[in-house]
């Protein structure tokens, strides 16, 4: 038995046909948003994080059917290799990406943080990224990347004034 789900994904209205018990993670991946990753399936690793109405959310814990009318942002909305979002650029410049599996969730969490706090402290960045596990790094480079992204975004804001 399928049901219609109307929501906005990456700024585009979408109608998806889903099973009532499907997780958001599975619905998004089935719809082609492959940047959201399957990790622990328990809401502790952050690989599946997407933004729901701008708030970092573990998609592995959320039934898609509960999201009718809501707005979902996946990593695909933030940029491309040719036109990266400043956060993506900062992650690359700071060497904060190794295998890359955890990075989409971290970047989305950083976006939510920087949307709310233009100049976060290192401690605020660490707190924001606390729900993400990275097996490749020691998190120092990711924290530096988010702080660098804040600088890049502030500089772009100044240029556009």
JOPEFEN-V598749 format. One record per residue. OMEGA is omega in radians with two decimals (* if undefined). Layout:
omega->OMEGA
omega->OMEGA
This chain:
omega->3.13
omega->3.09
omega->3.07
omega->3.04
omega->3.10
omega->3.08
omega->3.09
omega->3.09
omega->3.13
omega->3.07
omega->-3.11
omega->3.06
omega->-3.12
omega->2.96
omega->-3.13
omega->3.08
omega->-3.00
omega->2.96
omega->-3.09
omega->-3.09
omega->-3.12
omega->3.08
omega->3.12
omega->3.12
omega->-3.09
omega->3.12
omega->-3.14
omega->3.14
omega->3.10
omega->3.12
omega->3.05
omega->3.11
omega->-2.99
omega->3.08
omega->3.06
omega->-2.99
omega->3.03
omega->3.13
omega->-3.02
omega->-3.07
omega->3.13
omega->3.11
omega->3.13
omega->-3.05
omega->3.11
omega->-3.12
omega->-3.08
omega->-3.04
omega->2.96
omega->3.05
omega->3.03
omega->-3.04
omega->3.07
omega->-3.08
omega->3.09
omega->-3.03
omega->3.07
omega->-3.09
omega->3.13
omega->-3.11
omega->-2.97
omega->3.04
omega->-3.13
omega->-3.10
omega->-3.13
omega->-3.00
omega->3.13
omega->3.11
omega->-3.09
omega->-3.14
omega->-3.13
omega->3.04
omega->3.06
omega->-3.12
omega->-3.12
omega->-3.13
omega->-2.98
omega->3.12
omega->-3.13
omega->3.08
omega->-3.14
omega->-3.12
omega->-3.06
omega->2.98
omega->3.12
omega->3.11
omega->3.10
omega->3.13
omega->-3.13
omega->3.11
omega->3.13
omega->-3.10
omega->-3.10
omega->-3.13
omega->-3.07
omega->-3.14
omega->2.99
omega->3.13
omega->3.07
omega->-3.05
omega->-3.08
omega->-2.96
omega->-3.13
omega->3.11
omega->3.11
omega->-3.13
omega->3.12
omega->3.09
omega->3.09
omega->3.11
omega->3.13
omega->3.12
omega->-3.08
omega->3.02
omega->-3.12
omega->-3.07
omega->-3.09
omega->-3.10
omega->-3.14
omega->3.03
omega->3.08
omega->3.12
omega->3.10
omega->3.09
omega->3.11
omega->3.11
omega->-3.12
omega->-3.09
omega->-3.08
omega->-3.12
omega->-3.12
omega->3.07
omega->3.07
omega->-3.12
omega->-3.05
omega->-3.00
omega->3.12
omega->3.07
omega->-3.12
omega->-3.11
omega->3.10
omega->3.11
omega->3.10
omega->-3.13
omega->3.14
omega->3.10
omega->3.08
omega->3.12
omega->3.09
omega->3.10
omega->-3.14
omega->-3.13
omega->3.12
omega->3.13
omega->3.11
omega->3.10
omega->3.14
omega->-3.13
omega->-3.09
omega->3.13
omega->*
